[in-house]
Amino acid sequence: MTIFTCSDTFEGILCGVYDAWMSKLGHANVKLEIENRGNIQMFAQYRTVEVTSEKTEKVISVICKKAGDQVYEQVYRAFLSGEEEKADAIYRYLVYAITYGKKIADQIQIPAVYEIFRIDRMVSNEAHYLIEFLRFGNTRDGILFGTVGPKNDVIVLLAPHFADRLRGENWVIYDEKRKKAVVHQAEQPWFMVQLDDDSWKERLEDSNDQNAFECLWKTYHEHIAVRERINPRCQMNHLPLRFRPYMTEFQVVAEHER
């Protein structure tokens, strides 16, 4: 078995696909892994993938030409997942996608195809949840600031929605698990930034009347609730617990209980 190790970037995985395919060793005899993940396998040969724009562009061109833009988008969303084996799953999927072409979406009975379908659905569902549950606070500087901590690297999927809905606002969506943020200036395109510390985040979160607005929001939710019809189990089905630490109404509850 020859294992190709690549960086945890979209370009890195695509270059890994290129190297594994062009090695001519046979699909059953190669595997694609994210570097520095998992244990070293005995009797396996390891090859480090070099990232180049030429290889990346060739793979993208083949995917779009042979399988279509929909498959390319699926592969990109799969890359955004936190799955340990996502690199090899993408490689296995593309082997079939390039063979079957655009009909690959109907071949869910193939395990490699179903695996990408599962990962894609998981990532898309989390992005959909966050669009519904993301809460913005207003800072001293008039910037809308929201924090998330998703399982998958999905803030890039949130950005187009909020860039359209909040086009005239300055806003930041911060992923505290990955120390990265989407930044949007009013009437300008959004962009991604990688951050090394939280000092800027503390400044953005500092607000004159943010606590007052949080209390008003909590009071509103308390008063519209019909206590006789409260159903915690149903609430958890529609609003999973992992999203609540980032939602204003639940943060206020935590502060009140302390």
N, C-alpha and C positions, 0 to 999 in steps of 0.2 A: 504494500500500500504506500502510495506517495501522497503526502499531505501538503497542500499549498497553504501557507499562512499569510493572511492579508490584514491590513489596517481596518479598523472599524469605521470606515467611511464608505460612502456610496461608490466613489471612484475606486477605492481599494478592493471592494468586492467584485466590481465589474472587471478590474484587471486580473483578479484571481480567477474569475470565470474564463477569461481569455487564456491565461497561462495553462489552466487545467485542461481546457479543450484542445489547445494547440500542442500540448505535450504528446498527444497521440498514444498515450498509455492505456486508453480505454476508460470509459466512464466508471466502470465497476472497480477500477484499480486506483482511482484518485479520490481525494476528499478536499474540501475547502473549509478552512477554519479561520476564525478571528484570532490574531496573534495574542499571546499571553493569556489565553483562556483554556481551561481544562488541563488534564494531565497528559504528559508525553507518552505516546503509545510505543511499546516495544516493537522492534523489527520494522518500524515505519521510517521511511525517508522523508525529511522535511525540506521544503523549498520556500524561500521567502519571496513574496510577490513584490515586484517593483511597480510603483504607480506611475503611469505615463498618460498624457492626454491622448496620445495616438491610440493606445489600446482601449481606453475608455470610449473614445468616439467610435471606434470600430464596433465595439459590442453594442452600444446604443443604436447605431445605424442598422445592425443586423436585427436587433429586437424589433425596432419600429417597422422595418421593411418586411420581415418574415411573419411577425406575430401581431404587430399593430400597437398603437399608442396605449390602448387599455392594458395590455400586458406589461408595458413599460411602467405605467403608473402603479400597477399591482406590485411589481418588483420593488419600486421605490418605497411604497408603504411597508412592504415586508422588511426592507432595510431599516426602517424607523423603529422596528420592534426591539424589545429587550431579550428576544429568544437567543439562547446560547448557540444553537445550531442554525441560525438564520442564513449564514453564508452558504453552507452546503445545501440547504433547502432551496435557496435561490438558484444555485447551479443545477440541481436536479430538475427543477421546474423548467429552466430555460432549455435544457436538453429536449424536453417534450414540446415546449412552446415553439421552438424553431422547426421541429419536425411536423407538428400538426398545424402550425400557423394560427390564424385567428379562431379556429374551431377549438382551441385548447380550453377555453372557458367552459365548454360543455363536457369536458373529460374528467369530471370530479371523481369518477371511480378509480382513477390512477392515484396511488398514494402520494406521489410527489406533487401532483396538481392540487389534491385536497389539502396538503400541508400549507401551501402558499395561500389557498383560499381561506383556511382557518386563521392564519397569521394576519392576512389582510383584513379580515372581518374584525378581528380583535383590535387592531390598531384603529380602524375606522370607527368602531363603536366607542373607543375611549375618546377619540377626537370629538365625536358627536356629543358625548356626555359633557365634556369640558366646555364646549360651546354653550351648553345649557347652564352649567353650574359655575362657570368662572365669574368671580366678583371683582369689580374694580373699586379701589379707593381713590379719593382725590387728594393730592399732596399740596403742600404750600405753594409749589411752583405751578399749580394748575395741571399737573400731569396725572392722567388716569393710570393707576398701577395695580396689576393683578399678579398673584403668585399661584403657581400650580406645582404639583409633585407627581407627575404621571408615571405609570409603569413603563410606558414607551415614549420615544422621543417625538412627541406629536405637536409641539408648539408651532412648527412650520406649517402644519395643517390648519391651525386655528387662525393664523395671520391673515389669509385672504378674506375670511369671513368678517373679522373685525375691521380690517382695512376698508371694507365696503360699508359696513354699518356705522363705523366711527371715523369716517373719512376726514372730517373737519377737526378732529381731536388729536392731541399729543398723548400717546399711551405706550405703556411697556407691559409685556407679559413675560414673567420671569419663571424659569424652570429651576427650582432650588436644588433638585437632585443632580442636575447636569451642569449647573452654574452657567447657564446661557439664557439669552433673552431675545425676544422680538421687540424691536424698537420702531415706532411709527411717529413721524412728524406730520402735523396737520397738512393735508393736501399733497403729501409726498409719498413715494414708495416706501414700504417697510423694509427692514434689513435685520439680519441676525448678528449678534455679538456674543463672543465667549468671554466670560468674566472670571477673574482670579480670586476676588474677595467679595465680602458682603458690605463693605463700607458705603458704597453707592446706594445699595438697597436700603440701608438704615436711613439714609438721607431722604430717599424717595418716600419711605413709609411715614416719615415724620409729618404730621399734619395738625393744624390748629384745632379743627373741629371734627376730625375723623371719628373719635370715640363717641361724640354726641350723635353723629349720624348712625353709627353702629347700634347704639341704644334705641334710637327711633325705629330702625329696621327690625330689631328684635321685638320691640313693643308691638309693632304692626303685625308680625307673625303670630304673636301670642293672642292678639285680639281677634284675628280672623279665623283662628282654629276653633272647631267645634269639638270640645273635649270628649263628648260622648262617642264621637266617631273617630277618635285617634286610633290608628292601627300601626304600631311600630314595625311589624313584620312586612306589611305592605309598603311602608316607607322605605325600608331597606331594599326592597326589590326595585323601586324606582329611583332611589338615591343611595347608592352603596356607601358604606361607612368611610371608605378610603378617600372620598372626595370632600367629606365634611370639614376636616381641619382647615381647608382653604376657602370655606364659605363664610361670609360675614356673620350671618345669623347664628351659626354654630360656634364661631370664635367668641362671640359675646357671651354665650352660655358658659363656655369654658372659663372665661375671665370671672364671670359672676360666681361660679361654683368655687373658685379658688379664694 
